[in-house]
Amino acid sequence: MNRNRVNQSADMEVFDAVITRGSFSAAARVLGLSPSAVSRIVAGIEDRLGVRLVVRTTRALAVTPEGEAYHRAAQRILADLAEVEQTISDQAAPSGRLRVSSTLSYGRRFIVPHLPEFMDRYPGIMVDISLTDTVIDLVEDRADVAIRVGPLPDSPLIARRLGDSRRAVVASPAYLARFGTPTTPDDLRDHRCIGFNFRRMHPGWLFKVDGEDTQLMIKPSVETNNGDTATQLAVAGAGIARVGLFNVSEEIDAGRLVEILKDYCPYDIEPFHALYLGGATLPARVRVFIDFLAEKLS
């Protein structure tokens, strides 16, 4: 390496201070150098380039056209160096506000319990999490990461699969004692069912009947916007619900809910994905959060 090039960025910083401050002495005070040291550095740049950059008089400092061109280039290069260093620093220690949107049930069970560990690992990141089963637009709602449950529509977003869960059709023992237990999916037409009041990829309930996938359109007696409330309604005896097994596994184990029609939905699986805007400019805070979720949940 040419030794004359080793300290070019430092020389540029000195020259920038001279031009910005308007004098050698003012630049020296800012940089913590002596005026003679600043003068030698500027003279060294001129010798290296073979042109005069500044004209020094007893009263003022005049910049030559070559000096103006060098100053503009120096400012641009110094700014680029600062940006590169900030990018590398962000990767080493991610920071900033991380906006996360998750479905209520999944977020409560799988995201929120892991947040303290994530916060300990990345103290520079401030997590802003919203739990809602309403499908949001990442750009319009300014979210960095959205957790989606179920099949994904076509989208320019990047999706990373976090896991999956089987759906379950459930009802309380009291409801089944009062209204009877459905033995086929078609029996649901005569029962009170609990539905969702937001748009879903498949509006009906999916079953496999005689080896064929069948989508049964139910007429809900009550609707809600999240799986937790649907589970609570089912436990209270309001009707039959079809929700993710992770929503109701504890209720089934405790005997507060009974899974029915299990033989008709052996492959009724809903995947969980983390969605985010990808690309070369993916912030470090988003990248480490996605990697963290994959580590904990996959």
Disulfide bonds with the S-S distance in Angstrom:
none
